């Protein structure tokens, strides 16, 4: 290790420990978004550097630092493909912060590292802006503030908890001004850094589906959307939210068919009005209850009445809809739609096609009877609902129907639709969400990613398109109780339903945070003063209000400081308290004795506490004679050290 130059003040051990704690907190907050191997490697480097400096001070040599920096950049490029963007940029920043500690040996180095740590800490909010994540990031500033306090001259060392507590006080004092800035600092229409949105979509729903694609989605408990209803809450059997309608099948995968047709005709006999707040998912499709009657602004209705937005959803989006829950959907089927809804690839699933042909020969033109025959097969044929099904081969439907007999909604909807088409019944696959948890406190339906579902629609003469859910024939509780109950029975965690219930109830707080904080954009800021008769709050008005608020806060702070100020000398009062403690131990101060000579005499009389008294003496002399007005925090530290001092027996 290269030693610190003589003209530089070495960094105190406690300050370096706090700096290492700061870096560890930053690494911990980013760990969930970093590759596990990178997090483990950086934690190892951080731990080794902390251990090494406790044994010997000194910077890491240049021939060690440069290869590590190059290796960090190479690993980030290897894993992410580049160093630009949210994820690779955050990974690179965290790595550079940890490597910065290899050369941190002076207070100046530590201040630079703390500033960079705060920047990297805030970068964690690019991945998660939830209330809990934001609160934890705020707490992550505490060790950074403690590190800066430890760099102040003439500080009295304290225990680690007492080093961290003042940081909490500083954060609490900053909350009012932070709220003022949050509300009044003019918002930008796009992020300042111009970083592209994350490419990872949480929803997992897409315009294609093959058996097995939903398995990760069905175990994801993140909220997908929240739904408020104008009328009574729909029954569980009506809580189907349409996203994609898939008509093309290639033997393995179902996909949507783009077309420019107008929405299919719909005759509604009962409807429902509601409002959806959709979480960011990177998709353009907007889920809608059952069959929507119209599209919200900036969106359109597809030919099969899917709602498609104008751009991918990258921020929470709220939209209102009106849907039919009892209806006749496209009662007359045109030839082109009928052909598309009957088309099957040649050379796939011969056993399934043979079974469907037998049903057609047996039931003739009674399509209803063919649908019931397929549902009876699923109900009575020994099928099992599981989130861990056996893999399927080339003839996936044959393997599922006649071999494995296990799967989840994708398997059942795909196999049912193939059987219907093979029997001459027009059919298609629909994906979206089903179920949800009714939050009584917030009066909304919470739909999670795990509520993703796939079902079928068949066209029946005189009735049009009719929803058929073959999964309900195998596990009716998937519809009546929801995906969470089925998943609990699959994993054996039924006893933790109370925990899931608490999570669902707590979501009302997350909803408030999402709508009131994350959703506070430039548009809502411009309408901030609407209750006071100002329709559009421009940047000038916001700036004036911000300036007035800042001046008021400064005036309040000054008034508080003047009110707290008094004529007594805090250092003298602390010294008198120390003199009283020593006098009770038999070491009274003489009238002509200065503080240095008095404390040196006390140290000789109390040899076991010589180090404590020597530290108290140096701190007192520095604060008394090195400053015109000593730092308040250093004064408080000295007073705390005096309170903690307990004299022992005097040596005669």
N, C-alpha and C positions, 0 to 999 in steps of 0.2 A: 504494500500500500504506500502511496506517495503522501508524505506528511504535509501538514498545513504550513504555508509560508509564515515566517516569523512576524511579518507586519500585519497579519490578519488575526482577528480575535477568534479563538476556537469556539465551536458550538457547544453549549452546555449539554450534558448527557440527558437531563430531563427534557429539554427542548427537542433533542433528536428522537427520544422515545415517543413524544407526542406527535412528531412529524411522521414517524413510522406508523403510529396508530391512525393518523389522518389518511395516509396512503392505503392502509389496510381497509379502512371504511370505504374509500372510493372503489377499491378492487372488489369488495364484497357487494356493493350496490350494482356493479356492472357484471358480476359473475354470471347472472342468469342469462345475459345477452352475449356472453363470450364463449368460445369453444372451451370445453372443460379442460383440455390439455393446456391451453394458453393460460387459463386462470391458475391451474396448479403450478405451472412453470413460474409465473410472476410471483405467486405466493412464496415459492421456494426461494427465489432471488431476494425478495423482501426480508424473509426470515433470516437468511444467511447474512445479509448486510447488517441487520440489527444485532445479530449475535457477534459478528466480527467487530463492530465498533465498540461494543461493551468490553472487548478484550484489548483493542488497539485502535487509536484514532488514525485517520488518514484516508485520502481519496483513493479510489480504484485507479490503477494505471491506465493510460490511454490505450494500450494494446489489449486491454480487456473490455473497455467500454465500447470502442468502435465496432468490434465484431458482434457484441450483443445488440447494438442498435441496428446493424445491418441484418442480423438474424431476425430481429423483431419485425422489421419492414418486410423481409422476405416471407416470413410465416403469414403475415397479414395478407400479402398479395396472393400467396398460395391458397389460402383458405377462402378469401372473398373475391379474388380476381383482380382487385385494385385497392387503392388506399383512399378512394373518394367515396363519400356517402356516409350515412349515419352509422351503420354497423362497423365498417372498417375504420372509419375515422375515430369512433369511440374506442375501439380496440387499440389502435395506435396510440391514442392519447393516454390511456391507462398504462400501457407498456412504457411509454416515455416517462411518465410520472415515477414509476417504480425505478427505472434506470437512473433518473435524476438523483435519487438518494445515494447512488454510488459515488457521487462527487460532492455531496452536501457535507461541508465541514465548517462553514462559517455562518453567522447570522444572516448575511446577505443571501447566501445559497438557500437557507431555510425560508426566507421571505419569498424568494422566487418560486420555490417548490410549493409553498402554501397558496400563492396566487394561482399557479397552474392547477393545483389540486381542486380549488374551488371551481375553476372553469370545467374541469373534467367531471366534477361532482354534478354540476348543473346539466352536463350532457346526458346524464342518466334519464332526465325527463324527456329526452327525445324518443325514448323507447316506451316509457310508461308515464302518463300524466295523471294516473288515478290519485285519489285522496291519500291513501295509505302510502303510496310511493312518494308523493310530494312531501308528506310529513316526515318520512324517513330521510329523504334527501336534506330537508331542513335540519334535522338532528345531526346529519353528517357534517354540518358546519361547526358543530361544537368543538371537536378536537382541533379543527383548523384555527378557531379563535383561541383555544387554549395554547396552541403552539405560538401564536403571535404574542400572547401575554407572557409566555415563558422567555421570550426574547428581550423583554424590557430589562434595563439595567437595574441593579440593586433590588432584584426580586427575592423574596424569601420563599424557599422551596416548600411545597406543601404536598399532601398526599394526592394521588391521582384523582379521586373523586372531587376533591376541593379544587383541583386545577380545572376540572371540566364544568363545575357549577356556574362560575361567572359567565361562561359562554351561553348557558341557557337564559340567564338574565338579559344578556345583550340581544339574543334572538327575540325574547318577549318584548323588549323595548322597541325593537325594530318593526314589530307587527303593524302598529297603526300607520306608520309612514309607508310600509309596504302595501297595505290595503289602499291607501290614497294613490300610490303610483299605479297599482293594478287597475283601478277604476278610471283614472284620469290621463295616464300616459297614452297619447294617441296610438291606436292600433294600426298595424300594417295589414294590407290586404293579402300579402304573401309573406312567408318567413324571411327574416333579414338575411339568413345565411344561404337562402336559395337552394337548400339541399332537397333532392327529390324525395318524395314520400317513400316509406318503407315498402318493399316489394312483397313482403309477406302478408298474405290475407288471412285473417283469423277465421273467417267463416268457413272456408273449405268448400263451400258450394260453388259449382262452376257449371258451364254449359255442356258438360259431359259427365257420364257416370258409368262405372263398371263395378261389378260385385267386389267389395272389399275396399273401395275408395273412402268410405265414410268412417272407417274404423278409428282413425285418429280424431275425427270430428266428434264422434259419439262419446268420447271420453274427455272432451274439452268443456270445462264448466264456465268459461268466460261468457258474460252476457252477450247475446246477439242483438236483441232489441227489446224495447219496452212498449207495451200497447195499452192505451187508455180508451175506454169505450164510452160512447154517449148514451147507449141504452144498457140493458142488463148484460152481464157477462155471458158470452155464449157457452153452451154446454161443451164438455170435453170433446164430444164427437164432432163438434163444429169448429174446433180450433185448428184448422188446417190453413197454413199460410203458404200460398203459391209463390214459387220463385221461378223455376225453369220448367218448361214443357218440352219433353224430348220425344221426337218422332222417328229419328233415324237410328237403325241398329245394324252393326256390322258383324254380328256374331259374338262380340265380346263387350263392346262399348255402346252406350246410348249417347246421342248428341242432339243438340237443337238444330233446327233447319231455318236459316235466315230467310226471311221473305218480307216483302213490302206490302202485304195484304192488310186491309182494314180489319179491326177486331171482329171476331165471329159474333153473330147476333145472340142476344141474351134476353130472356123473358124472366124478370124478377118478380116473385110473389112475396118475398120478405127480404129486408135489407138491414144493414148495420152500418152506423157511422163510427169512426174511430180515428185515433191518431197514433202514429208509430214514431218512436225515436230509435233510429238505426245506428248501431255502433260502426265505426270505420271497418271496412272489410275489403276495400280495393276492387269491388265489383260494381257493375252498373245496374244490375237488377235490384228492384225494390220489392221485398216480400209484401204480399197483400193477403188479407183474409179471404179464403175461399175464391170467389170470382169477382174481381173489382168491376165496378160499373164505369169508372172513368179514371184517368190518370191525374196525379197532382201536377201543379205547375212545374215546368222544366223537365217533364217526363212524358212518355208516350205509352200507349197500349199496343202490345204486339197482337199478331193474328190470333193467338190462343189466350189472349187477355193476360199476358205477363206484363208487369209494369217495369219499364226500362228507363233509367235516368239518363241525363245528358252527359254525365262524366262519372268516373269511378268515385265511390264514396270513400274519401280520405279523412273526413272529420265527422263527428256526430251529426246526423241529419234527421230532422223532424218533418214529417209530412202527414197530411190528413187525407183519408180515403173514405169512399162509400162503396160497400160490397154487397152483393147478393148472397144470402145464405140459404134461400130456397128459390129454385129457378128451373128453367129449361134452357140449357146451354147448347146453341146451334142445333135446333130440332130438325133441320134439313141439312144433309151432308152432301157436299158437291163431290163430283167424281175424282177430282185431283186430290182432295183431302182424304177421300176413302182409300185411294191407291196408296198414298203415303202411310196411312194408318194400318195397312195390311201387309206392307212390304217386309219380307224376311230374306236374309242372305242365303244363297244356295249352298248346300253341302254342310250345314251345321245342324246339330241336335236332332238326328233322325228319330230317336225314340220319343222325344217330346212331340214332334210333328205327327207321328203315328198315333199317339194318344189323343191329340186334339182332333185328328180325323175320325177316330172312333166316336168321340163325343158328338161331332157334327152328324155322323150317320145315325147315332142313337136318338138325338133330340131334334133333328131336322132344323126347322127355322126358328126354334125357340132359343134365342140368344140368352135369355134370362136363365134358362136351365143349364146352359153351358157355363155361365159364370158361377152358378151355384155348385156345379160339379167340380170346378177348379178350387173353389173355396173349401169344399168338403175334402178334397185331396189334401190340402194343407192342414185342415183341422184334424182329420182322422188318419193321415198317412205316416204318423210317427215323426213329424218334423219338430225340430228343436230350435228355439231362438237363442243365439249365442253371439257374443261380440268377438269370439275367437274361432271362426269356422275353419274347416279344412280347406286347403287350396283346391282350385278347380282347374281342369284341363282345357283343351281346345273347345270341346263341346260342353261349355260351362253349365248350360241349363240341364242337359242330360245328367251330368255329374251331380248336380244339386238335387234334381228330382228323384233320381234312381240310385244314388250312391251315398252321398254325404248326409243328406237330409238335415243340414244345419246351416244357419246363416242369420242375417238380420235384414232390415227393411230393403236394402238394395237387392239382395238375393231374391226375396219374395216378390217384389214388384217387377223385377226383370223377368223372372220365370213366368209369372202370371201373364204379363203382357205378351210374351212370346207364345204362350199357349192360346191366348185369345186370338192373336193374329193367325196362328196356324189353323184355328177352327173357323176362320172367316169372320171374326168379330173385330171391328176397328178398335184399336187400343193404342195407348201411349203411356209413357212414364212421366210423372210429375215429381219434382223434388222441391223441398222447402223446409218448413218447420211444422211440428205438430205438438200441441200441449202447451206447457208453461206453468208457472207458479203464480197464483193470484195473491199479490201483496195487498192485504187489507188496509194497512196503514197508508200506503201511497196510492191506493185505488188504481193499480195498473197490473197488467199481466207481464211477468218477467219470463222471457224466452231466452234460454241459453243455447250455446252452440251444440250442446249435447242433445237438444231437442230437434236437431236436424232429422229429416225423415224423407222417405221416398214411397210413393203410392202409385196407383194406376187410375186411368180414366178409360172407360169403354163407352162406345157409342151404341145406344139402344134405340130402336125405332119408336118414335112417339115421345121419347124422353130426352134425346140428345146425349151429350156427354155426361156420364154419371161417374162419380168418384167411387172407387173400390179399393179398399185397403187390405190386401191379402195378409199383411203382418198381423192384423187384428184377429184373423182366423186362427193364428198360432198362439199369440200372446195378447188377449183382449186388454190386459192391464196396461199395455203400451199406449193405448188410447185413453183408457179411463183414468189411469193413475199417473201416466207420464213416463218419460225416458228415465228419470232419476230412480223411480221405484224399480224398474226393470234392471237397471245397471246395478242397484244395490243387491238385488237378488242374485245377479250373476257373479258378483264379487264377494258376497257374503258379508256385506257391511250394513245390513239392515238395522243393526243396533245403533248406528250413527246417524239415523234420520234426524234426530234432534239437532245435530250439528249442521246438517244441510238446511234445516228449517231456520236456524239462526242466520246462516249465510243469506238465505233468501230475504229474511226480514231486514237485514243490514243493508241490502241493496237499495233501499229507499234513500239512504245517505249517499251511496254512490250515484244514484240518479240525480240528486240535488247537486252534487259536485260536477257531474258531467254537463248538466244544463246550465248551472249558474256560474261555474268557473271556467271549465274547458270550453264551453259553448259561448263564452262572453267575447264575441268577435267585434270587428269594426262596425258592422251593421247595428248590433245591439248597443254599442257604445254611442253611436250617433243618436240613438233614441233614448239616451240616458235621462235627459231632462224633459221628456214628453209629459210626465205628470205635472210639470210646472209650466206647461204651455209652450215649451220650446220643442218644435217638431224635429229639427235636425241640428244636433250639436256639432259644430265644425271644429277644426283643429285649433283655431284661435281661441274659441271659448274654452276648450279643454285645457289649453296651455295657461290661460288666465286663472282658471279654477285651480290648476295644479300649483301655480305660483302662490296664490292666496293661501291654499292649504299648507304649503311648505313653510310659508312665513308664520302661520299660526302655530304649527308644530314647533318651529324654532323658538317662538315667543314662549310657548308653554314650557319647553325645555329650559330656557333661560330663567323663567320664573321659578321653576322647581330647583334649579341650582342655587339661585339667590336665597330661596327659602331654606334650603338645607345648610347654607353657609352660616357659620356662627363665629364668635370672637375667640373661642377657646382654641388652643393649639392642639391638634389631634396627636402630633408626635410627642408633645410634652405630656398629654394625658396618658398615652400608652406607656411612656417611660415611668411615669408616676405609678402606674399599675404594676409594672415590673419591680419597681423599688419596694412597693408594699409586700409583694410576694417574697422578695429576698429578705426584707426586714423580719417577716414572720419566721424565716429560716435562721435568723440570727445574724444577717449581714445588712446592717443599716448603713445608709449613705451618710458620709460626713458632710458638714456644711461647706467645706472648702474643696470638696472632691469633685473633679470633673467626671463626665459619664464614662470616658474611656478608662481612666484609672479605677473607677468604681467597679466596672464590669470585669476588668482584669483581676481585681482583688477577689471578686465573687467567683471567678473561674478557678483561682487558686484554692478557695475554700470549698469548692464543689468540683473536684477533679473529674468525677464521672460525667459531669455535664459541661465540661470545658468547651466541647465543640458547639453545643447549642448556644452557650453564652457568647462565644466568639462570633458566631453567625449573627446573633442579635446585635452585638456591638457594631460589627461592620455595617449591617443594614441601617442601624440608627444613625451612624456617622454619615453614611452616604446620603440618606434621605434628608438629614438635617443640614448638611453643609454643601452638598453637591448640587442642590436645586434651590432656586428662589421659591418655587411652588412645586413641591414633590408630586409625582403622579398619584392620583387618588387610589388607584388599584394597588400600587406599591405600599401606600400607607395602610390600606386595609389588610394587605398581606402581613405587614409588620405587626399590626394590632392582633391579627389572628395568631401569629407565632407567639406573642406575649400571652395570649389567653391559653394556648396549648402548653406553655412552659410550666412544669411542676418541679419546684426545688426539692432536692433530697437532703439527706443529713449532711451537716457541715462537718468537714474534717478539721479537727482542732490541731 
